[in-house]
Amino acid sequence: MWDFNVGNALAMMARTMPFIVLRMVVYFGIAAGYVLVTGTGAGIGYGVGGFGDEGFQANTTMWGAIMGFGLFGAIMYWAREYILYIVKAGHIAVLVELIDGKPMPDGKSQVSHATAVVKERFAQASVLFAIDQLVKGVIGAITGLVRGILTILPIPGAQQLSGILHAFLRVAVGFIDEVILAYAIRTGSTNPWGSAREALVLYGQNYKVMLKNAAWLAIIVYLMSFLVFLVMLAPAALVVYLMPGAWAAGGFVFALLFAWSVKAALLEPFAIACMMQVYFRTIEGQQPNPEWDARLEQMSAKFRKLKARALGEARPSAAAESSWRQA
């Protein structure tokens, strides 16, 4: 089955409770923000619709709700760099220290300590965000490689099966980019681009193990998220009922939002803790394989861009370069 220890992952979450609380505040706050701004938009639309008949008022209420939802979504789109920098990367930093057996500060000092570690590795939020986007692109290319292997096998229906598998793996690998960032934090390198490059090569040469565990975690996380969604349907419908006018899809959308907030606040850190266990145990004692480095460079434009930034950030010493190529 899987190669991670559920008990250890839960224990890591308990020891980083300040970050769990921070994630709950942030993601539940985002969900509440969507509801409030959407409700405000619906209320404005309802008021404007009072100048027309009932059909006109229903339409303006619906469009007011949609515009409110879209406005808050745009705000969150621009805030995603900060959330990644402070919340996700900070939590990863303390999880890395737990894996390495380092003492963990308690209370608010845990968050400030993690923020200092992240700032030391990634001077600006934009650097971390850029690396994260490139890493996601390279992971997607590796996932595509698995699909390509399946399509050439002489199996009836392999083409259709590969499409389903590729869609599932795209969901499953959503937890892996944080693990790549964890490697960059753990190595303590002053060149985060180079650390991400090494981490991706190590991931690539162990992709079977990583994808297998990512698939199991995707099943667990999304099954739990679906259960939360079902539970949240009733309170979400109540929220819609309290809004002015009527928005038939509102209960469904808000239930999805509440389920997403639980997933982001509680289930994702569990999945990341599990994947970090698997990744660091699997790569222990390994060196990046030059063949995989060349393969990734050939198949992914984003890996080529990442590699160019890594080499441009700080050229490795002659000894380090020799070690890399002879590994």
CORDA-V760935 format. One line per field, one symbol per residue. ss: DSSP state (@ for helix, = for strand, . for the rest). burial: # if it has 16 or more other C-alpha atoms within 10 Angstrom, else .. A space follows every 10 residues. Layout:
ss = ???
burial = ???
This chain:
ss = .....@@@@@ @@@@@.@@@@ @@@@@@@@@@ @@@@@@@@@@ @@@@@@@@@. ...@@@@@@@ @@@@@@@@@@ @@@@@@@@@@ @@@@@@@@@@ @@@@@@@@@. .......@@@ @@@@@@@@@@ @...@@@@@@ @@@@@@@@@@ @@@@@@@@@@ @......@@@ @@@@@@@@@@ @@@@@@@@@@ @@@@@@@... .@@@@@@@@@ @@@@@.@@@@ @@@@@@@@@@ @@@@@@@@@@ @@@@@@@@@@ @@.......@ @@@@@@@@@@ @@@@@@@@@@ @@@@@@@@@@ @@@......@ @@@@@@@@@. @@@@@@@@@@ @@@....@@@ @@@@@@.
burial = ..##....## .##.###### .###.###.# ########## #######.#. .....##### #########. ###..#.... ########## #######... .........# #.#######. ##..#..##. ##.####### ####.##..# #.......#. .##.##..#. .######### ######...# ########## #####.#.## #.###.##.. ##..##.##. .##..##.## ..#####..# ########## ########## ########## .#.....##. .##..##..# .###.##.## .......... .......
